Structure formats: structure tokens, C-alpha cells
Amino acid sequence: MTVVGGGIAGLSAATALAERGVTVTLLECQPYLGGRVASWPQELRDGSAVSMSRGFHAFFRQYYNLRQLLRRTDPELRRLVAVPDYPLVDAEGRTDTFRGLPTTPPWNAVLFALRSPTFGLRDLLRLNARAALPLATVSVPDIYRRLDSVTADDFLEAINFPPAARHLAFEVFSRSFFAPPSQLSAAEMALMFHLYFLGSSEGLLFDVPDAAFGPALWEPLGRYLDDLGADVATSARADAVELGGPRRFRVHMPDRTIDADGVVLAADPRGLQHLLQRSPELGLPEWREQVASQRNAPPFLVHRLWLDRPVDAARPAFLGTAGRGELDNVSVLERYEAEARRWAAAGGGSVVELHAYSADPDQAGTLATRLESQLHRVYPETADAKTVDTVSLWNDDCPWFTPGSFTGRPPVRTPVDGLVLAGDGIRIDLPVALMERAATTGFHAANLLLSNFGQPGHELYSVPNRPRIRGLHRPRQPERQRCEPF
């Protein structure tokens, strides 16, 4: 089997196949594994060796399948460390926090709302309960039938959600999908609410790797695949896939051709489209049009600064911001990452990362400067710090979940027997999102290929794919969800 793409989806698929004794070749075009959650070495102007990545990622405790993948090399998940809280603050200084919430739905959501400075008991009583019912009755794919045609903004307006709370809470989470609420499907927002509040008892606190993504997560998994006999090839680009050859498929690369009984395409949205453009005989026209119609989310900027003095010791590891221009969040990396901690300790400084989602690429020349100015207003002590070095990364390769896009989202199974898709932009009818959707589709893709050869698949897990309000009890966690071919 050949897996194209060494991100979370591709690594999940390759692991699931190799563990069943399948000969696997994994092709990753970058010189490192991890895809959009990768890290790589960087040298600063002062000669310091540090690590760089595309930015902060939260490993939520509802990411059951992703965490099971990580347990292959870290059974106790000791390489993940808990972030005790991540506050959200708006331009007026009002702050929401997730620390200390109860774990039983719906009281976790109710208390979060009632203790928020932007949401009171009067606001709770004014909610349009009938219009808000989809938030409490989420199942997949039904929630998309009900809400996918509506924007998150319009849905919150319809249920009388107070504007200040909408700006502080929901906009921050909407931007985790790399889109403002005015351009995000309300179904994706409702699914998020189900994942983190009404469908689970893990809440919105999360873990992060204690070191750069590569050394902490993907390099050990690469070695694990090596030990299973897989051929893990980095800096290896797949150019095209065709039917035929001594086996079912031929995967063409610049310097060689691989024959395979099955193929997992786990590339990012643009990479998948490019690969199919160069594989003109692969699949039916309707399916090819479906893949070609997928859109990438607007660009985002990750701007990391190495400062010559520390930020205040009371600053959290991660802060979500609202109403402060383009600045969406601030991370202080030495609070959790070993490489940043060593650099900060050696020079008495700090490593700070700023994110701007749905950014305007026409403002690329000045946006980083504005983010730094906005940082100085949030963390005033940084205004006097000297910048040892900065790195800015622009990217626009994430899937975009616009209203009405769900029915056109390509599923894991394709019209070509033995060819499957995986990734966070691929449809699977389970309540999963973001990195967990990537891992889940990767495992499911492998399961479909394994079923062709009579091999057992791997169990998948998710939060319950049904409403949990009726009993007002703590849900079992995780609840096992079965999907084809089980």
C-alpha cells in the first residue's frame, strides 16, 4: 500500500495498515513528518539553534483517535502536558476562563455562560430556546442537514445570543477553523459546541506537546513505522496516480514509480487537487469535480518573536483575544515547550507567538508590525523588550467549511476501488473536527483498504453521535462509534 502525505491523516493510515502486516510506503514531500503540525530546525541571527512550526495546536482530550495514535510511542502520553487554563480577553478587558467548570453536561455550558462577564442570567432567559435546540441535539450528518446552509453569525443572531459574548467566545473558536463567523457554517459551530460541552465531559482544557512537534510526536512515530517494516520516505513527492501496472495502481514520482495494491491520498486540499489534475483517468467526472470544488480557507499569519526579556510570570501559556485588531491569540512558548524554555533560560528572554487568522495577504508587509503593536497593548511589558529575531509564516492550505459546503465534501471512500482519501477536509459521518478529523479519516481509510483483503480494521472512537441532554448525566467517555467496515 502507498500512503501519500505524512501529516496526521497519512501517519494514522500508515500506522493502521502496518500494524496489520501490510507493506506500506509513506511519501511525504517535506523533509519532515507532521504535515501542518510539523516542526523543523531554525537558526536565529545570533546563531541559536531553535525549532519553528506553523503555530500553536491544542490537543483536546476529546481527540480520542489522535491520542490513540500518539500512544503507539508514548503509552502514558507523558510527552503531552496540561495547559491549566486559557483565558479569552476582549478589547475592554473582559475575560472568560475555562478553569473549574463542572464536567456534567449541560451544567458545564450553563456555568460557563453565567460566570462570563459578557453573559448573564437575563441573557440566558432571553435565548430563543426553540431556535437554539440544534445545539442540544447534535448528530452527524443530521446537524449539517439542519444548519449547514446558515452562517454561524446568522445562527447566533437568530437565537438572541448577546453580541458581546458572541464576539468574545464564539468568534475565538470560529477562527480555529481559519474563518470568521460570517463565513463559517453554523453546523460546524454546533458540532464544536457538542464536542466540547454537551457531548463530552472533558471540557475545553487541553494538552500540548512538551517539546517541538517533530521530536515529541512524529519522529518517534516514524521510527515506530520503520520497526513495523514500513518505508517512510520524506522529501518524496508523488506526482500522479494511475490505474494499471503489475498491481492495481502506479504512483509516479520524479525519480521512480511505485506499484501498489491500494492508495491513501492524505494530502492537503490543494495538494490533492494538484495530484488529481495530473491523474486525468482516475475516478469519475462527478467525483473529480467534487474534489476540485473544495476551497481553501483564507490565509493566516504566524509571527514568532524571540525577546531579550521575559513576559510577566503571570501570563498564561495561551491567550485568546477578541476585538484587538487582527491579533487572534498569543502564546508564550517557554511555558510548555522544552526548546523555547532552554532558549529563554539561557538569555533571560521569552519566545512569544502571535496568530492572525483570515488575514489579508495584501497587508503582508505591515501585518506583523501591527500584531506586535497589538501585543504591546495586551502585554505592556513586551513594549520595552528588544527583539533578538522574528520569523513570519503565511499559509493558506487549510480546508474552508463555508455554509452549504458539507454535501460537496468528498468522503473517505472514492469511486475507485482501492483508492481512499483522508484529511481534516474529508467527510466522515462522526462528530470529529480539526486534528481529530484527520486522524479519524486516516484510520477509517486504512480500515476500508484492510476490508478488501479480509483483514480486521481498527476501532474508532468519538463523543456520542446523538444528543446527551435527556438524562443530564455524565456521558461515558469515550463512547465507541463504529463505522464501515465494522
ZANU-889203 format. One record per residue (C-alpha): y, x, z; residue in one letter. Coordinates in steps of 0.05 Angstrom, whole numbers, padded with zeros to 5 digits, always signed. Each point is the difference from the previous one (the first is absolute). Last residue first. Layout:
<nodes>
YXZA/...
</nodes>
This chain:
<nodes>
-00057-00345+00222F/+00022+00015-00071P/+00053-00026+00007E/+00042-00008+00063C/-00018-00005+00073R/+00051-00003+00056Q/-00018+00027+00068R/+00049-00018+00055E/+00032+00061+00031P/+00017-00019+00050Q/-00019-00066+00031R/+00060-00044+00004P/+00035-00011+00068R/+00004-00074+00010H/+00050-00053-00020L/-00058-00042-00025G/+00034-00032-00060R/+00048+00056-00017I/-00049+00047-00033R/+00008-00020-00073P/-00051+00029-00049R/-00018+00067-00030N/-00012+00031+00068P/+00027+00072+00004V/-00039+00044-00047S/-00065+00038-00006Y/-00043+00023-00057L/-00074+00017+00004E/-00024+00055-00047H/-00046-00013-00059G/-00075+00002-00007P/-00027+00031-00065Q/-00032-00042-00054G/+00030+00042-00055F/+00052-00049-00023N/+00013-00017+00073S/+00024+00071+00012L/+00054-00009-00052L/+00026-00063+00034L/-00004+00032+00068N/+00040+00060-00025A/+00057-00046-00023A/-00004-00036+00067H/+00009+00066+00038F/+00060+00019-00042G/+00029-00071+00003T/-00003+00003+00076T/+00031+00070+00005A/+00059-00018-00045A/+00010-00067+00033R/+00001+00036+00067E/+00054+00047-00025M/+00046-00059-00018L/-00030-00068+00015A/-00063-00037+00022V/-00017-00073+00010P/-00060-00004-00048L/-00002-00025-00071D/+00005+00067-00035I/+00053+00012-00053R/+00021+00071-00019I/+00069+00027+00016G/-00024+00038+00062D/-00053+00035-00042G/-00068-00009-00032A/-00026-00019-00068L/-00071-00006-00027V/-00038+00021-00063L/-00076-00008+00001G/-00001-00064-00041D/+00066-00006-00037V/+00035-00066+00013P/+00029+00030+00064T/-00017-00010+00073R/+00051+00026+00049V/+00050-00054-00018P/+00061+00006-00046P/+00064-00033+00028R/+00023-00055-00048G/-00013-00056+00049T/+00037+00037+00054F/+00065+00013-00037S/+00036-00066+00012G/+00052+00028+00046P/+00003+00077-00005T/-00052+00044+00032F/+00020+00067-00029W/-00051+00056-00002P/+00023+00070+00020C/+00017+00055-00051D/+00076+00005+00006D/+00011+00067+00035N/+00061+00042+00019W/-00010+00058+00048L/+00055+00038+00036S/-00012+00064+00038V/+00051+00029+00049T/+00012+00068+00032D/+00028+00033+00062V/+00050-00056+00010T/+00050+00014+00054K/+00004-00051+00056A/+00068-00029+00021D/-00011-00069-00031A/-00072-00002+00026T/+00023-00018+00070E/+00027-00066-00026P/-00070-00029-00013Y/+00013-00067-00034V/+00070+00018-00026R/-00022+00070-00019H/-00060-00029-00036L/+00046-00043-00043Q/+00038+00063-00021S/-00067+00034-00017E/-00020-00060-00041L/+00066+00002-00037R/-00012+00073-00019T/-00070-00016-00024A/+00027-00057-00043L/+00052+00042-00036T/-00034+00029-00061G/-00055-00052-00003A/+00050-00057-00005Q/-00023-00020-00070D/-00070-00001+00028P/+00020-00061+00042D/-00045-00005+00061A/-00050-00055+00014S/-00019+00039+00063Y/+00042+00053+00034A/-00038+00044+00050H/+00025+00055+00046L/-00041+00056+00031E/+00021+00044+00058V/-00030+00067+00020V/+00033+00026+00063S/+00027+00066+00027G/-00013+00050+00055G/-00020+00054-00049G/-00074+00012+00015A/-00010-00066+00035A/+00026-00040-00060A/-00045+00037-00049W/-00061-00008+00044R/+00014-00074+00011R/+00009-00011-00074A/-00068+00030-00015E/-00033-00038+00058A/+00025-00069-00020E/+00014-00052+00055Y/+00069+00005+00033R/+00015+00060-00045E/+00008-00048-00058L/+00061-00039+00023V/-00001-00059-00048S/+00059-00042-00022V/-00004-00067-00036N/+00032-00043-00054D/+00066+00036-00014L/+00033-00030-00062E/+00060-00028+00037G/-00010-00010+00074R/-00016-00074+00003G/-00071+00011+00023A/-00035+00060+00031T/-00072+00015+00019G/-00008+00058+00049L/-00060+00046+00004F/-00018+00055+00048A/+00048-00029+00050P/+00065+00034+00023R/+00002+00013+00075A/-00003+00075-00008A/+00066+00000-00039D/-00007+00034-00067V/-00015+00073+00002P/+00043+00056-00029R/-00003+00042-00064D/-00020-00059-00044L/-00055-00004-00052W/+00015-00061-00041L/-00045-00046-00040R/+00024-00050-00052H/-00051-00049-00027V/+00031-00043-00054L/-00028-00064-00030F/-00004-00027-00071P/-00009-00074-00015P/-00072-00027+00001A/-00045+00012-00059N/-00019-00057-00045R/-00068-00024-00023Q/+00001-00031-00070S/-00042+00056-00031A/-00059-00016+00046V/+00001-00073-00019Q/+00010+00017-00074E/-00062+00044+00003R/-00038-00058+00032W/+00020-00049-00055E/-00016+00051-00054P/-00071+00011+00025L/-00021+00067+00028G/+00001+00073-00024L/+00009+00010-00075E/+00071+00027+00005P/-00013+00053+00054S/+00066+00039-00004R/+00041-00061+00018Q/-00052-00013+00054L/+00015+00067+00033L/+00075-00011-00003H/-00007-00069+00033Q/-00043+00029+00056L/+00049+00057+00011G/+00058-00049+00004R/-00034-00042+00052P/-00027+00058+00042D/-00070+00024-00019A/-00065-00025+00031A/-00040-00011-00064L/-00072-00001+00023V/-00050+00018-00054V/-00074-00012-00009G/-00061+00033-00033D/+00042+00062-00016A/+00007+00053-00053D/+00056+00049+00013I/+00041+00033-00055T/+00036+00067+00005R/+00065+00038-00004D/+00055-00052-00007P/-00044-00054+00033M/-00040-00055-00033H/-00043-00047+00041V/-00061-00023-00041R/-00034-00063+00022F/-00069-00033-00001R/-00045+00061-00002R/-00020+00043-00059P/+00068-00015-00032G/+00032-00068-00005G/+00059-00039+00026L/+00066+00037+00005E/+00044+00025+00055V/+00064+00039-00012A/+00044+00056+00026D/-00031+00015+00068A/+00039+00055+00034R/-00030+00054+00045A/+00048+00038+00045S/-00050-00017+00054T/-00075-00006-00012A/-00047-00026+00054V/-00071+00006-00026D/-00042-00040+00049A/-00062+00031+00033G/+00006-00035+00067L/+00026+00064+00031D/+00055+00002-00052D/+00018-00072+00018L/+00008+00021+00073Y/+00042+00059-00021R/+00046-00047-00037G/+00003-00045+00061L/+00020+00060+00043P/+00055+00016-00051E/+00023-00072-00002W/+00016-00017+00072L/+00033+00049+00048A/+00008+00060-00046P/+00026-00041-00058G/+00040-00053+00037F/+00041+00050+00040A/-00019+00001+00073A/-00008-00049+00058D/-00014-00057-00049P/+00036-00065+00017V/-00021-00059+00043D/+00026-00071+00003F/+00033-00054+00041L/+00009-00066-00036L/-00052-00042+00035G/-00074+00016+00009E/-00016-00072+00017S/-00011-00025-00070S/+00012-00059-00047G/+00062-00030+00031L/+00041+00063+00009F/-00010+00063-00043Y/-00045-00023-00056L/+00024-00072-00001H/+00073+00019-00003F/-00016+00050-00056M/-00036-00054-00038L/+00061-00045+00007A/+00044+00056-00028M/-00048+00011-00059E/+00000-00075-00013A/+00076-00002+00001A/-00001+00045-00061S/+00052+00056+00004L/+00063+00005-00042Q/+00052-00033+00045S/-00036+00029+00061P/+00018+00071-00023P/-00055+00041-00032A/-00039+00063+00016F/-00058-00039+00032F/+00020+00032+00066S/+00068-00028-00019R/-00024-00070+00018S/-00015+00026+00070F/+00072+00021+00013V/+00026-00063-00033E/-00043-00043+00045F/+00026+00027+00066A/+00074+00016+00000L/+00026-00040-00059H/-00043-00061+00015R/+00019+00003+00073A/+00074-00001-00018A/-00010-00055-00052P/-00037-00048+00047P/-00065-00027-00030F/+00015-00071-00022N/-00069-00010-00032I/+00030-00007-00070A/+00044+00061+00007E/-00060+00043+00020L/-00037-00026-00062F/+00060+00014-00045D/+00005+00072+00023D/-00075+00013-00006A/+00004-00023-00072T/-00041-00060-00021V/-00052-00003-00056S/-00052+00035+00043D/+00005-00052+00055L/-00054-00053-00005R/-00049+00029-00050R/+00011+00068+00030Y/-00017-00026+00069I/-00066-00028-00028D/-00026+00069-00023P/-00007+00019+00057V/+00009-00040+00064S/+00063-00011+00040V/+00010-00063+00042T/+00052+00020+00051A/+00052+00029-00048L/-00015-00057-00048P/+00025-00050+00053L/+00072+00025-00003A/+00023-00058-00045A/-00031-00050+00048R/+00027+00035+00061A/+00072+00003-00025N/+00026+00047+00053L/+00056-00028+00043R/-00041+00004+00064L/-00011+00074-00009L/+00074+00012-00015D/+00018-00036+00065R/-00050+00042+00038L/+00034+00063-00026G/-00003+00047-00059F/+00047+00058-00015T/-00005+00036+00067P/-00076-00004-00006S/-00035-00020+00065R/-00016-00069-00026L/-00025+00023-00068A/-00047+00054+00025F/-00023-00049+00054L/-00019-00052-00052V/-00034+00050-00046A/-00045+00029+00055N/-00010-00070+00028W/-00033-00024-00065P/-00046+00037+00005P/-00025+00039+00061T/+00019+00073+00005T/+00061-00007+00045P/+00060+00043-00019L/+00016+00061+00042G/+00033+00043-00052R/+00017-00032-00067F/+00075+00010+00005T/+00061-00034-00030D/+00069+00030+00007T/+00071-00026-00009R/+00047+00058-00012G/+00048-00038-00044E/-00023+00035-00063A/-00072-00019+00013D/-00055+00034+00041V/-00075-00005-00006L/-00041+00036+00053P/-00064+00037-00011Y/-00044+00004+00061D/-00053+00043+00033P/-00019+00035-00065V/-00074+00014+00011A/-00031+00064-00025V/-00051+00006-00056L/-00040+00065-00006R/-00044-00023+00058R/-00028-00056-00043L/-00062-00001+00043E/-00048+00011-00059P/+00047+00049-00035D/-00033+00021-00066T/-00033-00065-00021R/+00046-00036+00049R/+00056+00005-00051L/-00036-00048-00046L/-00012-00048+00057Q/+00075+00003+00015R/+00015-00019-00071L/-00049-00058+00004N/+00028-00026+00066Y/+00074+00005-00016Y/+00017-00051+00055Q/+00016+00059+00046R/+00060+00017-00043F/+00003+00070-00030F/+00076+00005-00012A/+00022+00046-00056H/+00062+00045+00002F/+00021+00034-00064G/-00019+00025-00069R/-00025+00065+00031S/+00023+00070+00019M/-00031+00054+00042S/+00033+00062+00028V/+00001+00075-00012A/+00066+00029+00023S/+00033+00050-00047G/+00071-00018+00020D/+00009-00040-00065R/-00060-00042+00018L/-00070+00008-00028E/-00041-00062-00012Q/-00075-00013+00007P/-00028-00067-00023W/-00011-00069+00028S/-00034-00061-00028A/+00008-00074+00016V/+00021-00020-00071R/-00064+00032-00026G/-00038+00031+00057G/-00033+00061-00031L/+00034+00064-00024Y/+00014+00037-00065P/+00021-00066-00033Q/-00040-00030-00057C/-00058-00022+00044E/-00069-00008-00030L/-00059-00018+00044L/-00070+00014-00028T/-00055-00037+00036V/-00076+00006+00000T/-00023-00062+00037V/-00040+00010+00064G/+00025-00062+00036R/+00050+00041+00040E/+00027+00027-00066A/+00018-00070-00024L/+00037-00023+00063A/+00036+00067+00005T/+00022-00001-00073A/+00026-00071+00006A/+00039+00014+00064S/+00028+00065-00029L/+00022-00037-00063G/+00035-00055+00039A/+00033+00048+00050I/+00026+00046-00054G/-00044+00046-00042G/+00003-00037-00066G/-00051-00009-00055V/-00069-00009+00030V/-00059+00019-00044T/-00071-00022+00013M/
</nodes>
